[in-house]
């Protein structure tokens, strides 16, 4: 798992996002075990309770499930769940802010769409 810790958000949130990213890229597949709290805490030199807190966020979102005595595993449909949750977050944060800024700058819908097309590479 690739994780570069930063000061911008709590470590447990970064852990949960990193696991989600691994699921989205198929580095960790459905029904596959995720690295243990002990492994992650040693790898990144952080408290196991912090790692567990990040994993429990994913359990609450129905992305991971616990197998007693074995560890945490990826739920079936987790990838779609992550996509749906992140799309909703993207819409409510990024798009909302984009529209608000475009309105302040008197950028109309067509101009905004053209900017997006240019940035994305045409289409």
ABEGO torsion letter per residue (X at the ends): XBBBBBAABBAAAAAAAAAAAAAAAGABBBGBBBBBAAAAAAAAGBBAAAAAAAAAAAAAAGABBBBBGAEBBBBBGAAAAAAAAAAAAAAAAAAAAAAAAAAAAGBBAAAAAAAAAAAAGEX
